[in-house]
Amino acid sequence: MSTISPPANIGFGTVVGQFVLDIVDSADAGADPDFVTASGSITFTPSVAKLLDATATPNPVTVVRSKITGVLDSSGYLCTPNSDGSPGARGLKLIATDDTDLNPVNWTWGVTYNLLDASGKQLTAPAPHSMLLPQGTTVDLTNVAPVDSSTGDAIVVGPRGSKWYVGHGTPAVWLAANPTVFDDALPDDQYLDLDTGNIYTLS
């Protein structure tokens, strides 16, 4: 097995993120709480078994599904691993989910977290989720991870842009099972069917 350069027509996006734990005040000046950085890894798994690149040169190429794992550095940032597994450059480049040179298009990456606290104990959060990675963009995991259920409200900072909804089945099927799920939806909001990877524009 050897490494080769990817076909020139394949597009990529970059995933970034930083992960910390909140703890009580440590032995420093002041009484404000301190954070400690998490350690561990984050694994990305495509929702499709293979990607067909029929227009690659000098010949068509089949990209077979594989898991890609990034590691956290000493500051809690997601990094591309070096050959020895240690953290390398911050951020992780992955194949774009909307690249029209690949078939199928508009699939998703599944994200699974293996994060550890200062004692090496595995954390239960964040929970696994799916994400889109448009070509040429940088996506921060903090902005795409689902908000945990609680008595509080999820908020949007700044002017409201397009909002993503996720569920199982078509929008109509998901609405039938969850009658109020789209109550605050606006035109151009998007819905991702986690079962098929299909994307719908709500109107």
Secondary structure, DSSP 8 states (H G I E B T S, - for coil): -------TT--EEEEE-B-EEEE---SSSSS--EEEE-EEEEEEEESSSEEEETT-SSS-EEEE---EEEEE-TTSBEEEE-TTSSEEEEBEEEE-TT-TTSBS-S--EEEEEEEE-TTS-B---S--EEE---TT-EEEHHHHS----SSS-----SS----EEEESS-HHHHHHHSTTTTTT--TT-EEEETTT--EEE--
